[in-house]
Amino acid sequence: MLIWIIMIAVMVASMIIQGMLKRRFDKYSEVPLSMTGAEVASRMLAAHGIRDVSIVSVDGKLTDHYDPTTRTVNLSQDVYYGRSVAAAAVAAHECGHVVQHATGYAWLRMRSALVPVVSFSNSIVSWVLLGGVLLINIFPQLLWFGIGLFALTTLFSFITLPVEINASARAVKWLEGAGIVTYETKPMAADALKWAAYTYVIAALGSLATLLYYISVANRRN
């Protein structure tokens, strides 16, 4: 019963945080800056001596990400072309991941090492867990195998947290040092990235709650 309460609480918190994130970004998208997000990204990469990473525009909203396999900073159109505090914050955050990559940031290396394993796990874990639940009285080991696969996903979610928080800290520090944000706009950039980080926190907690649920199912069988 407690696990269900926790899972419901996490779902409600996730919806609240997603709503707050959208409102914050909409609000700070109305605060103008002279540079576009693409220009901010280009300037931040140049400031760190990084010249082999491309900055491209992609479709969608809040679809911004850094892809180390293609060496591209992918910015949504609102960020790529936007001249606002929100656009600058997001662009700098993604470039923060590039700097992590270039400097060999330990948590990012750990996260990157898990990507192939977690990708494989994600491709089969739902079916393994379903089969494990259905066959729990015949083949209980299958459920525990599924739990092990899901635990990798949960671990990945928690390792992602310091990666995202550090990228945001790098972004805000650089934006201030480069004079792109001022005493008034720096807290806005930090606030926007804070709510973005909360989405990763709630995702990690949701994954942990789900993992505990499956463990409780397996333990009841024992």
Protein Blocks (a to p, Z undefined) as FASTA:
>chain_A
ZZmmmmmmmmmmmmmmmmmmmmmmmmmmmpccfbdfklmmmmmmmmnopakbccdddede
hiaccdfklopacddfklmmpccfklmmmmmmmmmmmmmmmnopaklmmmmmmmmmmmmm
mmmmmmmmmmmmmmmmmmmmlmmmmmmmmmmmmmmmmmmmmmmmmmmmmmmmmmmmnoma
cfklmmmmmmmmmmmmmmmmmmmmmmmmmmmmmmmmmmmmZZ
